[in-house]
């Protein structure tokens, strides 16, 4: 049964997406003095009930008590040998600092911002979004499907994915209905998904259910590099520093921080050989697949030796369409989020938390942007978006 206490919905410091820890490690090694700020974006224009901001603050305060346990540290040591012992010691001493977060509620509007050292604040985004979702559903008294229904829905999906002969990872921490639903989903995937289910982005649940934590980096990695090195150098320097940090491990590159077209202009033979593949997160997936296949072929690299991870708003119909298009042309896998962890008979929340500014060492606070392959998903100030588009020769759409 779910607890009625809204203050205790995050119970492990590892209840977070794996790419947050891998980016934190890279930030500590490469940019230990950098700072960052983030803002909550209410894309779905959800209306928050009275007292929501206070409940969220209380839950955030509870997170300050979380500590990496000895068992969790041992799991990371065994599962992630590329993480230095010094980092794991750091993580064992790390705690969330609620003073890095400002939460305001005015009427039905919620405002959340995060600011501090990048290596510290980088861990807030995912659990904070999870908290917002879970507390929202509880306070609005929306009744979800029963545990048995969720098991059946998840089992049906993974068995259909198995019939397609594809591999699936669960990526649904950020916009899950609740921790309880997330547990049910991962347990069901592990039970019925043999041969297809390969892991979860949630490190805590990967440990709990004996599967692999999945992830590399997110848009903010390249957004920070733009603040430090400029838009034209952001992709190449971001990739260089990733390789410097992981030396061949965690080799899936995210392509759409400044549109995939710009990315592949810089994803030369060196990077194409070094990285195992790329991740698709916006725009038409079939057009993206054709672009990637053509790019590898132009470099005399067999596309079947590489992998595309598709992760943009996937559902069974979309996955089947992509799988049929890519079969026999390029390796593929799928990261499915909300369709697993919030398919419970309620409307899924449409919220994000994005980096808005970065302060590199020796620099100054700089606005950052993301120029997605889907223009409606661009983030940043209009002035900085336009500047980036002009510098990168990206058509400006009104």
C-alpha positions in Angstrom: 0.0 0.0 0.0 1.1 3.6 -0.7 1.9 5.7 2.3 -0.3 8.7 3.0 2.7 10.8 4.1 3.6 13.1 1.3 6.9 14.0 3.0 8.6 10.6 2.4 8.3 9.6 -1.3 12.1 9.5 -2.0 13.6 6.9 0.2 17.0 6.2 -1.5 19.7 8.6 -2.8 19.9 6.2 -5.8 16.2 6.8 -6.6 17.4 8.9 -9.6 18.3 8.3 -13.2 21.7 6.8 -13.9 22.8 9.6 -16.3 22.6 12.1 -13.4 25.4 10.2 -11.5 27.5 9.7 -14.6 27.3 13.4 -15.5 28.0 14.3 -11.8 31.1 12.2 -11.9 32.2 13.8 -15.2 31.5 17.3 -13.9 33.5 16.7 -10.7 36.5 15.5 -12.8 36.3 18.1 -15.6 34.5 21.2 -14.1 34.6 21.1 -10.2 34.2 24.9 -9.9 31.3 25.3 -12.4 27.9 26.5 -11.2 24.4 26.0 -12.8 20.8 27.1 -12.4 17.7 25.3 -13.4 14.0 26.1 -13.7 10.8 24.1 -13.6 8.7 24.4 -16.8 5.0 23.5 -16.5 4.4 22.5 -20.1 1.1 20.9 -19.4 -0.2 24.0 -17.6 -1.2 21.8 -14.6 -3.1 23.6 -11.8 -1.6 22.9 -8.4 -4.0 22.6 -5.4 -3.7 24.8 -2.2 -0.8 23.7 0.0 1.0 22.0 -2.8 4.1 24.2 -2.5 4.3 23.5 1.2 4.0 19.8 0.7 6.7 19.8 -1.9 9.0 21.8 0.4 8.5 19.3 3.2 9.3 16.4 0.9 12.5 18.2 -0.3 13.5 18.8 3.3 13.2 15.1 3.9 15.6 14.4 1.1 18.4 16.1 3.1 18.4 13.0 5.3 19.3 10.6 2.4 22.7 8.9 2.5 24.4 6.3 0.3 24.3 3.1 2.2 27.2 0.6 2.3 25.1 -1.9 0.2 24.4 0.8 -2.4 28.1 1.7 -2.6 29.0 -1.9 -3.1 26.4 -2.2 -5.9 27.9 0.8 -7.7 31.5 -0.6 -7.2 30.5 -4.0 -8.7 28.2 -2.7 -11.5 30.1 0.5 -12.5 33.8 -0.2 -12.4 34.5 3.0 -14.4 33.4 5.1 -11.4 36.5 5.9 -9.3 36.6 4.9 -5.6 37.2 8.6 -4.9 33.8 9.4 -6.5 32.0 6.7 -4.6 33.5 8.0 -1.4 32.3 11.5 -2.3 28.8 10.2 -3.0 28.8 8.4 0.3 29.4 11.8 2.0 27.0 13.7 -0.3 23.6 14.9 0.9 20.9 17.0 -0.8 21.0 20.6 0.3 17.4 22.1 0.2 18.8 25.6 0.3 19.8 25.1 -3.3 16.1 25.0 -4.2 13.5 27.8 -4.2 9.8 26.8 -4.3 6.9 29.3 -4.6 3.2 28.8 -5.1 1.0 31.6 -6.2 -2.6 30.5 -6.5 -2.5 27.4 -8.8 0.9 28.3 -10.2 4.1 26.5 -9.1 7.5 28.0 -9.4 10.7 26.0 -8.8 14.3 27.0 -9.3 17.6 25.4 -8.5 21.0 27.1 -8.2 24.5 26.1 -6.9 27.6 24.2 -7.8 26.9 22.1 -10.9 28.3 18.9 -9.4 25.8 19.3 -6.5 22.7 20.6 -8.2 22.9 18.1 -11.1 21.2 15.5 -8.9 18.0 17.5 -8.2 16.1 17.4 -11.5 14.8 13.8 -11.6 13.7 13.2 -8.0 12.2 16.7 -7.9 10.0 15.9 -10.9 9.1 12.6 -9.4 8.0 14.4 -6.2 6.0 16.9 -8.1 4.1 14.1 -9.9 3.5 11.9 -6.9 2.4 14.7 -4.6 0.1 16.1 -7.4 -1.7 12.8 -7.9 -2.1 12.3 -4.2 -3.4 15.9 -3.4 -5.8 15.9 -6.4 -7.2 12.5 -5.2 -7.0 10.9 -8.7 -7.6 7.2 -8.4 -5.2 5.1 -10.5 -5.5 1.5 -11.8 -5.1 -1.3 -9.4 -1.7 -3.0 -8.9 -3.1 -6.1 -10.8 -4.2 -3.9 -13.7 -0.7 -2.2 -13.9 1.0 -5.7 -13.8 -1.3 -6.9 -16.7 -0.7 -3.7 -18.8 3.0 -3.9 -18.3 3.2 -7.7 -19.0 1.2 -7.3 -22.2 3.5 -4.5 -23.4 6.8 -6.3 -22.7 5.5 -9.6 -24.2 4.5 -7.7 -27.4 8.0 -6.1 -27.5 9.6 -9.5 -27.1 7.6 -10.7 -30.2 9.3 -7.8 -32.1 12.7 -9.2 -31.2 13.9 -5.9 -29.7 15.5 -4.8 -26.4 13.7 -2.4 -24.0 15.0 -0.3 -21.1 12.7 1.5 -18.6 13.3 5.3 -18.5 10.3 6.5 -16.6 11.6 8.0 -13.3 10.9 11.6 -14.0 7.2 11.5 -14.8 6.2 8.4 -13.0 2.8 8.2 -11.3 4.4 7.2 -8.0 7.3 5.2 -6.5 4.9 2.3 -5.9 3.8 2.2 -9.5 7.4 2.4 -10.6 8.3 -0.6 -8.5 5.4 -2.6 -9.9 6.5 -1.8 -13.4 10.1 -2.8 -13.0 9.3 -5.9 -11.1 6.9 -7.0 -13.8 9.4 -6.2 -16.6 12.0 -8.2 -14.8 9.6 -11.1 -14.3 8.2 -11.3 -17.8 10.8 -9.5 -20.0 13.6 -12.1 -20.2 15.4 -11.6 -23.5 13.9 -8.2 -24.1 14.1 -6.1 -20.9 17.7 -5.0 -20.4 17.6 -2.6 -17.5 16.2 0.6 -16.0 17.5 4.2 -15.8 16.6 4.2 -12.1 19.7 3.1 -10.1 17.8 2.2 -6.9 15.3 -0.1 -8.7 18.1 -1.6 -10.8 19.8 -2.6 -7.6 16.5 -3.8 -6.0 15.5 -6.0 -8.9 18.9 -7.2 -10.0 19.0 -5.5 -13.4 21.4 -3.0 -15.1 21.3 0.8 -14.6 21.1 2.4 -18.1 22.2 5.9 -19.2 25.0 8.2 -20.3 24.4 11.9 -20.5 21.6 14.5 -21.1 21.2 17.8 -22.9 22.6 19.8 -20.0 26.1 18.2 -20.7 26.3 20.0 -24.1 24.4 23.1 -22.9 27.1 23.7 -20.3 29.8 23.2 -22.9 28.2 25.9 -25.0 28.4 28.3 -22.1 32.1 27.5 -21.7 33.2 27.0 -25.3 30.5 28.6 -27.5 27.8 27.0 -29.6 30.1 25.9 -32.4 32.3 23.9 -30.1 29.7 22.6 -27.7 29.1 19.2 -29.3 32.8 18.4 -30.1 34.1 19.5 -26.7 31.2 17.7 -24.9 32.1 14.5 -26.7 35.9 15.0 -26.1 35.4 15.4 -22.4 33.0 12.4 -22.2 35.7 10.2 -23.8 38.4 11.7 -21.5 36.3 10.7 -18.5 35.0 7.3 -19.5 37.7 6.0 -21.9 35.3 4.0 -24.0 32.6 3.1 -21.5 29.1 4.6 -21.6 29.3 5.1 -25.4 25.9 6.4 -26.5 25.9 10.1 -27.6 22.9 12.3 -27.4 22.4 14.2 -30.7 19.7 16.8 -30.5 20.9 19.6 -28.1 21.6 21.8 -31.1 19.7 19.8 -33.7 20.9 16.4 -35.0 21.9 18.0 -38.3 24.5 20.2 -36.5 25.6 17.3 -34.3 26.4 15.0 -37.2 28.4 17.7 -39.0 30.8 17.4 -35.9 30.4 13.6 -35.3 33.3 12.7 -37.5 35.0 9.4 -38.1 36.9 9.6 -34.7 33.7 10.0 -32.7 31.7 7.7 -34.8 34.3 4.9 -34.2 34.7 5.7 -30.5 31.0 5.8 -29.6 28.8 2.7 -29.7 25.9 4.7 -31.1 23.5 7.6 -30.6 20.3 8.4 -28.8 17.2 9.8 -30.5 15.1 12.2 -28.3 13.1 14.5 -30.7 11.9 14.8 -34.2 10.7 12.1 -36.7 12.4 8.8 -35.6 12.4 7.3 -39.1 14.0 10.4 -40.7 16.5 10.3 -37.9 17.3 6.6 -38.5 17.9 7.3 -42.2 20.1 10.2 -41.3 22.2 8.1 -38.9 22.5 5.1 -41.3 23.6 7.4 -44.1 26.1 9.1 -41.9 27.8 5.9 -40.8 27.9 4.7 -44.4 29.5 7.9 -45.5 32.3 7.2 -43.0 32.6 3.5 -44.2 31.3 2.2 -40.9 28.8 -0.6 -41.0 25.6 0.7 -39.4 24.8 -2.8 -38.1 27.9 -2.4 -35.8 26.3 0.6 -34.2 23.1 1.2 -32.2 20.4 3.9 -32.0 18.6 4.2 -28.7 15.1 5.6 -29.3 13.7 7.4 -26.3 11.2 10.1 -27.4 7.6 9.6 -26.2 7.4 6.0 -27.1 4.4 3.7 -27.0 3.8 0.3 -28.5 2.6 1.5 -31.9 5.5 3.9 -32.3 8.0 1.3 -31.3 6.7 -1.3 -33.8 6.8 1.3 -36.6 10.4 2.2 -35.8 11.5 -1.4 -35.3 10.1 -2.5 -38.7 11.9 0.5 -40.4 15.3 -0.2 -38.8 15.4 -4.0 -38.9 18.4 -5.2 -40.8 19.7 -1.7 -41.3 21.1 -0.7 -37.9 21.2 -1.9 -34.3 18.4 -0.5 -32.2 17.1 -0.4 -28.6 14.3 1.5 -26.9 14.1 3.5 -23.7 10.5 3.8 -22.7 9.5 6.2 -19.9 6.0 7.6 -19.2 4.2 4.9 -21.2 5.5 2.4 -18.6 5.4 4.3 -15.3 2.4 6.5 -15.8 0.0 4.4 -17.9 -2.5 4.0 -15.0 -5.7 5.5 -16.3 -4.9 9.1 -15.5 -3.5 11.9 -17.7 0.3 11.9 -17.5 1.9 15.2 -16.4 3.8 17.2 -18.9 6.6 18.9 -16.9 10.3 19.4 -17.3 13.2 21.0 -15.4 15.9 22.5 -17.6 19.2 24.2 -17.1 18.8 27.9 -17.8 22.3 29.3 -17.0 25.8 28.1 -16.4 28.8 29.7 -14.8 32.1 28.1 -16.0 35.2 28.6 -13.9 36.7 32.0 -14.8 33.6 32.9 -16.8 30.3 34.6 -16.1 26.7 33.5 -15.8 25.6 32.7 -19.3 22.1 31.8 -20.6 21.9 28.3 -22.1 19.6 26.9 -24.7 18.5 23.6 -26.2 17.6 23.5 -29.9 15.6 20.3 -30.3 14.8 18.6 -33.6 11.2 19.5 -32.6 11.1 23.3 -32.6 8.3 23.4 -30.0 10.7 21.7 -27.5 13.3 24.5 -27.8 14.2 25.9 -24.4 16.0 29.2 -23.5 15.5 32.9 -23.9 14.2 34.0 -27.4 17.3 36.1 -27.8 19.8 33.3 -27.1 17.8 30.8 -29.2 18.0 33.2 -32.1 21.7 33.8 -31.6 22.4 30.0 -31.5 20.4 29.5 -34.6 22.3 32.2 -36.5 25.7 31.0 -35.4 24.9 27.3 -36.2 23.1 28.2 -39.5 19.8 26.7 -38.3 16.7 28.0 -40.0 14.8 30.4 -37.8 11.1 29.4 -37.6 8.6 32.0 -36.6 
